[in-house]
Amino acid sequence: GAVVSQHPSWVICKSGTSVKIECRSLDFQATTMFWYRQFPKQSLMLMATSNEGSKATYEQGVEKDKFLINHASLTLSTLTVTSAHPEDSSFYICSAVEGSTQYFGPGTRLTVL
Amino acid sequence: GENVEQHPSTLSVQEGDSAVIKCTYSDSASNYFPWYKQELGKGPQLIIDIRSNVGEKKDQRIAVTLNKTAKHFSLHITETQPEDSAVYFCAALLTGGGNKLTFGTGTQLKVEL
């Protein structure tokens, strides 16, 4: 089956620093990838749609200058949380689309001190 | 846009019993309905999906039914096992929606020995 990886699986950083999260489709090419964040005991909240070779599309209320997305190849999308603050602490999950099916990565736990 | 409601929010069953989780969607243009299982600290895993041209689909102990007229779909797990304990999310894909999924709020399933 389709496999999506994320790196790192967890990260702890100081307030004000930037953190980059990578999402890779390992055995298929994905023109479209999605980035979600999930708070404890809640559903997934879509942050943005990442399209290879073009600018990401952000959901309402998501700051594009704070959450930088780059989709430079058909197998890699990156999410950079800039100037992270404690309220950015969350579980970040990416997904990659094959056909019309979304396959999710294992998630990245971000803790901002 | 699409709106997906999911019930119940928590479900506790005895090992060997069946579990049923129900979802309703609002937009009749939705045509693809996946179910995801999420274990604690991990990303969602696709367990079964159904398209709007099919009424039922089964994969071993898991089945999904779709009633397009009533705009609801259900996940059925038979002979539940402790390893089935997890959070289950339903989702709906709106035709022409750019592959964006709308998720339900999740069901915490607990299979007790």
Chai-1 contact restraints between the chains, C-beta under 6 A:
chainA,res_idxA,chainB,res_idxB,connection_type,confidence,min_distance_angstrom,max_distance_angstrom,comment,restraint_id
A,T32,B,N99,contact,1.0,0.0,6.0,A-B,restraint_1
A,S43,B,F103,contact,1.0,0.0,6.0,A-B,restraint_2
A,S43,B,T105,contact,1.0,0.0,6.0,A-B,restraint_3
A,S43,B,G106,contact,1.0,0.0,6.0,A-B,restraint_4
A,L44,B,F103,contact,1.0,0.0,6.0,A-B,restraint_5
A,I93,B,G43,contact,1.0,0.0,6.0,A-B,restraint_6
A,V97,B,N99,contact,1.0,0.0,6.0,A-B,restraint_7
A,S100,B,Y32,contact,1.0,0.0,6.0,A-B,restraint_8
A,Q102,B,L101,contact,1.0,0.0,6.0,A-B,restraint_9
A,F104,B,G43,contact,1.0,0.0,6.0,A-B,restraint_10
A,F104,B,P44,contact,1.0,0.0,6.0,A-B,restraint_11
A,G105,B,G43,contact,1.0,0.0,6.0,A-B,restraint_12
A,P106,B,K42,contact,1.0,0.0,6.0,A-B,restraint_13
A,P106,B,G43,contact,1.0,0.0,6.0,A-B,restraint_14
A,G107,B,G43,contact,1.0,0.0,6.0,A-B,restraint_15
